[in-house]
Amino acid sequence: MKKAEPHFRAMALTSAILSQLAGGPLAGVFLGKWVDSQLSTTPTFLIIGLFLGLGTGTYGTIHLVRTYTGDD
């Protein structure tokens, strides 16, 4: 099997970082809005979901980069 070229690996890492940093907060916001609509608590769970999504995305990105660089 042919080894991936370095620029393709860099593009894959960049795409993974972007998806984690954008996907975590988006999922948290949408889940928080849905919980708010079910419980009629307007911004409470939206804010909680946003912060949880930011934390999850940041943690996932740090873990991914550490695994990629071999610091894990």
C-alpha positions in Angstrom: 0.0 0.0 0.0 1.3 3.4 -0.9 2.0 5.8 2.0 -0.1 9.0 1.9 1.8 12.1 0.8 2.4 14.7 3.5 0.2 17.4 2.0 -2.8 15.0 1.9 -2.2 14.2 5.5 -2.1 17.9 6.4 -5.3 18.5 4.5 -7.0 15.6 6.3 -5.8 16.9 9.7 -7.0 20.4 8.9 -10.4 19.1 7.8 -10.7 17.0 11.0 -9.8 20.0 13.2 -12.3 22.2 11.4 -15.1 19.7 11.7 -14.5 19.2 15.4 -14.2 22.9 16.2 -17.3 23.8 14.2 -19.4 20.6 14.7 -19.2 20.5 18.5 -20.7 24.0 19.1 -23.2 23.5 16.3 -24.4 20.2 17.8 -24.6 21.8 21.3 -26.6 24.8 20.0 -29.1 22.7 18.1 -29.5 20.2 21.0 -29.8 23.1 23.5 -32.5 24.8 21.3 -34.4 21.5 21.1 -34.3 21.0 24.9 -35.4 24.6 25.3 -38.3 24.1 23.0 -39.4 21.0 24.9 -39.1 22.6 28.4 -40.0 26.2 27.5 -36.8 27.5 29.0 -35.7 30.0 26.3 -31.9 30.6 26.4 -30.8 28.3 29.3 -30.0 25.1 27.5 -28.9 26.8 24.4 -26.1 28.5 26.4 -25.3 25.3 28.2 -25.2 23.4 24.9 -22.9 26.0 23.4 -20.4 25.8 26.2 -20.5 22.0 26.3 -20.0 22.0 22.5 -17.1 24.4 22.7 -15.5 22.3 25.4 -16.0 19.0 23.5 -14.7 20.4 20.3 -11.6 21.9 22.0 -10.9 18.6 23.9 -11.4 16.5 20.7 -9.1 18.8 18.7 -6.4 18.7 21.4 -6.6 14.9 21.6 -6.5 14.6 17.8 -3.4 16.8 17.4 -1.6 15.0 20.2 -2.3 11.7 18.6 -1.2 13.0 15.2 2.0 14.4 16.5 2.8 11.4 18.7 2.6 13.3 22.1 -0.2 11.0 23.4 
